[in-house]
Amino acid sequence: MKWSPFVLFTSAAIAIAPQSETNGESDLGTLDLTWRPCVGDNPNSVCNQLLDWAPDRWDDLLHEVKPSKERHYTFDITRGFLSPDGVNSSVIMVNGGFPGPTIEANEGDTFVIEVNNNANVPTSIHWHGLFQKQTPFMDGVPSIGQCPIPPGASFTYRFKADRVGTSWWHSHYQGQTVAGLFGPMIIHGPPLFRYDIDVGPVMLHDRWHIDYEDLNDETLKANPVQSDSNLINGKMDYNCSLVTDGAACFPDAGFSKFRFKSGKTHLLRLINPGADGLQHFTIDDHKLTVVSVDYTPIEPFETDVVSLAPGQRTEVLVKAVGKPSDSYWLRSDIDPSNPQNSDPTASVCGVGSRQPHAKAIVYYEKADCKKYPTTQATKYTTTARCGTFPLDKTVPLIPEAPPTTPETEVTVDMTIMANASGVFIWSLNNHTFRANMNSASLAQSTAPTFKFSDIDPLANIYNLGSNKTARILLYNIFAAPHPMHLHGHDFYVLADGAGVWDGTVTNAANPIRRDTHQLLPSPDGGVTPGYTVIEMVLDNPGIWPLHCHVSQHLTGGMMLEVAYGKSTIETYKVPAAITDVCEEWNLWRMTNVVDQPDSGL
């Protein structure tokens, strides 16, 4: 797609570009969307019913067997140019839109998603936070569950909607999320909290104008590149004076818009699908009641600001306290957001952004949608350096205690180093991950004669054997944080802080459970480590990534693989789709150069 002049929608207050020029076929960020408490035709489904019964029955009711359906989606992946912030730049689109489409199901349904790779690069799609029990091959990580989907090929993912709540899907190939290959994933179930209106997904994400492959190259050369802007649901105006490479820029790309109804309580599904930025979310003149983190419902608490690291999600309830004719700014700031900071683009919690402050608009039911709000930003303070919520603030609504004594324990020291070629890579116990795209290690592991130790050493395998529980101590010997994400599981977060863990567990009887947690940075540049202690129940045999969700860190090899339950894996049947895509990949790479300067993920 080449740059073309905008057709403007104008009023005395607003001149904005059409959605087709900024976001293509995506309807995120517009007022045309409506969200339902369920997917399907049954208004009496359990996911429409508030759980007013005793808390000790919630867990059983949430996971009772329910009638299920297949939810079919088609993803047509292409490359092109759009202007989500007004700057014409390269993107990867799904069905012609940026960001990609929202997929929805009811708990227990089966997603059937056909991915047609019509781009000129390989790809693979991961479904963030799902357990994938009995379907570990569908997790979407090349070199583990599958081979990449080569250009011109198709692959159909089939897996259960096995959680309830808010998440997202994204590419797991060479940092393609930077180019926009991601979208929301909502799984409906019995609501545990009273609200009137589901506002839908609110994605908070950084944006680079350079191509994702160029960003990878610069990262490996230790040339940190700041993001150019910050977006909400793929939209935000950009200050065109910041453009230095001659790219076409329009100053009024427009803001995402949301609708509130006066006096009603609204559910907002916050997602950080960004590559690097720690986001701080607020709504002018409104309080936020936090009711879940990742997929875990928690005891509600009120706050002015919600902080999310890449990969994390938080559901909040917001009471519409304004008048029917009011409108307000909704904001998200890439850290730091302190107005007293002398350099608002600098960040100790990531590479920072040239334009770190994103805005969207909340229009009440009778507000003039042709005018911008005049409200003032919420003043807030964050709770810890580069942290999100303190552990003692996030108490699961359904209590669950971790095992008192884990059966095995692993310590992982994380830092950065230059290899013999001068490329900067991440070291985990002096090992760096690099994907072998030419094999799917999980499929190989189904053979009785195959051992985890036979997998390429660059896979960074941690064999947990036949243990039932494991504790992992993560030490960060670096000045930036790492949002650590574990595939196929939730984990208990026992503790975090700086120094050496002294064995103290926060809320030992009921610690927070989630799939992505921010590993705090070293407070003094690497002398004193930051740490996070997690514990996991080994109830999903397979080979599962544990990695940093900062794209530039993952491309530099910040990942290990947790493997266990070999005897159970041998009972798994490798889907024909996995065999087929690996055959297609091997044929494609025989006549094409596979450019993999990074970890591959």
Summary of the structure (lengths in Angstrom):
residues: 601
radius of gyration: 22.9
end to end distance: 27.1
largest distance: 73.1
contacts: 2110
relative contact order: 0.14
helix: 12%
strand: 35%
